[in-house]
Amino acid sequence: MSTASQERLTLSVEEAGKRLGIGRELAYRLAAAGQLPGVLRLGRRLVVSKAALEASLAPANITPMTRFEDGGPQAAA
């Protein structure tokens, strides 16, 4: 088998969290709430599709953030 065909198509929730720069606990909370893109349930195990996670991070899918006057984040209109 070639190396390309052996590449994993999914990440663990913890690995996805590391790629996103968030902690394990937050990654699992987001996955359980349906807010982590590409989450699949395989039996009792949660995995994250690499393709779906990467697609959600593409520049066209990112909402720019601006700041409120009080300093809190707000999605740009």
N, C-alpha and C positions, 0 to 999 in steps of 0.2 A: 504494500500500500504506500502511496506517496504521502509526503508530509502534508500537503494541502488537503487531502481527503481525511486526514486524521485531526484536523483543527476542530476544536469544540465550537459548536454553534450557540451555546448558552453559557451563562455565567451563574455562579451562585449569587444569592441576594447580597451576601457580604462582599463578593468581588465587584458587583455592580456599584455598591455603595462606595467602595474604595475608588473606583473610577470616577465617581461623581464628587468625591471629596466629602462624603458624609459618613457618619458612624454606622455601625452594624445595627444598633437599635432603631435609629431613624429609618434606615433602609427597610427593615422588616415592617415598621409601622406604615411606611408609604406603600409597600407591597400589599399589605393586608387591606389597606384603604383603597387599593386600585389606582394609586397615584404614581406608581413607579412604572414607566412604560415597558411593555414587553414581558410582563410577568406571566408565567405559565405554571399551573399546578400539575405536577406529575405524581399522582398518588398523594402522599403526605408532604412531598418535597416541593418547594417553590424554586423555580429557576427563571432567569431573565434572558430573553432573546438578545444576542449581541446586535443583530441587525436592527431590531426595533429600538433598542436603547440608543444606538448610534444615529439612527434616522431622527429620533426625537431631539437630538442635540445638534442637528444640522442648522446652519444659520437661518434658514427660512422658517424654522419651527420655534425659534426662540423669541419670546416677547421682550422687547426692550423695557427696562425699568427706569422710571424717573423718581424723583423724591418729592414727598409732601413738604410743605413749608415747615412742618414740625420734625422733619428728618426721617419719617417712616417711608417704606417703599410703596410704590404705586405703579401698576402697569400703565405703559404709555397708551394714549388713545389712538 
